[in-house]
Amino acid sequence: MSFDPQAATAAYIDSLGADALAKAAAYTTGGHWLLLWNLLVSALVAWLIVRSGILDRISPKLGARRFNLKAFVIAATYFLVANLISLPWSLYEEWWRELSYGRTSQPIGDFLGQAALSVAIFAVLIGLFFVGVYALMRRAGRFWWVWSGGLTAVALSIFLLAGPVFIEPLFNDYEPVPAGDVRDALVVMAKQAGVPEDRLFVYDGSRQSNNFTANVSGIAGSARIAISDIAFKGASLDEVKAVTGHEIGHYVLGHVWRTVILLSVLSVLFFFVADRTFPWFARAFGSSASIGDPTGLPVLVFMVSLFLLFAQPLLNGTIRKGENEADQYSLETVNLPDALATALVKTAEYRNPRPDKLEEVLFYTHPSVERRVRRAMDWKVSHPQ
Ligand SMILES: [Zn+2]
C-alpha cells in the first residue's frame, strides 16, 4: 500500500489523545479571549493612572527646564505603576493559568522575582525610548511621527538582536551543549549557518515553561543557538536536528528583519493616527494632556494596545509566512519529515492543532500543527529517502 500523507497527518495529531486535544483547544481559545481582556485591563490601568494624577505631580518637582529627565522619570514611573496595578491580572494570566494547564511548574516566588527584574529592566528601556519620542514630538516638527517610526525601527532592531544575547541570560542559565551526539549534530548545522561553534547553548527553559522550544538569535559574533532543556531532554536526536533546522531557517532567511520592517511601518502609521486622534482619546479618559505632554503617556499606551489588537491579523500573517518558510528550510536542509512531525506534535499541547481557518488567520502566530505536519508528510512523499 502506498503512503497516504493525509492519513499519516491524522495519525500524528490523534497520537496526542482526545483529552490532550480537548485541553489544547480550551487553552488556545481561552488565549484568544485574553486579547480582549488585556485591552480592558489596559483601559482600566490608563483610567486609574490618569485619575490618580500621580504623573502630574512629578512634573513640578523636576523644574521647568529638564524636559528629557522629566519625560524619563514620568515614563518609567508610569511603567512601574501600570505593572503594579495590573499585577493581579498578570498573576492570573501568566502564572496561574499556565500552571493550571500544566504549561509551567514555576513556584510563585520565582515568578514574582523574575517579573520584578523584568519590570525594572523595561522601566529603564521604555523610559529611554519615550525620552526619544517626546523629544521628536517637540523638535522634529509636523512630521515627528515619521521620525518616531524611525526611532522605533532602531530601538526594535537593537532589542531583537541584542536582547536575547544580553537580557535573556539574566533570566536563565545558559550552558554549552554537553559533548555527545546532539552537540556533534548542532556543530555541523551551526557551521552551515555561520554561528560560531562555541555559541551552542542549553538553557533551563523548564524554570519558566514546560514548552518544547529552541531559538537562534543575535548577529555575527554574538549569534547563538539556544535549546530549552525540555527539548534537549525530551527529544530524539532527529527531533533536535529537525527543530534546529527550523530555527536556523529563521536566522538564515533573516525573518527578524521582516518583523522589524513591518513593526516600523506600523509604528509610523500608529504615530500618524495618534497625532490626529490623541485629543479624543485623552478626553475619553479625562486627561487634559496634549500628545507631546509625557503625562498623557497612559492614554498613548492604551492607544498602542488598541492599535496592536487591530494589527494582529497582519502581524500574525507575516509571522506565519516565516514559520512556513522555516519548516521548508528544515525539510530541505535536514530532510527529517517524521522527526519534524513528532516535534511539532509536542507543540500542539499548547496550540490547538485543528483550529478553524478563520481562527488561524486571525489569531495564530504559527500555521496550525495539522497544516505543518501535512506539509512534512507531503514532502516525505515527494522526497523518498
Ligand atoms: Zn519558528
Residues whose N, C-alpha, C, O or C-beta is under 5 A from the ligand:
A	BS01	ZN	E323 A326
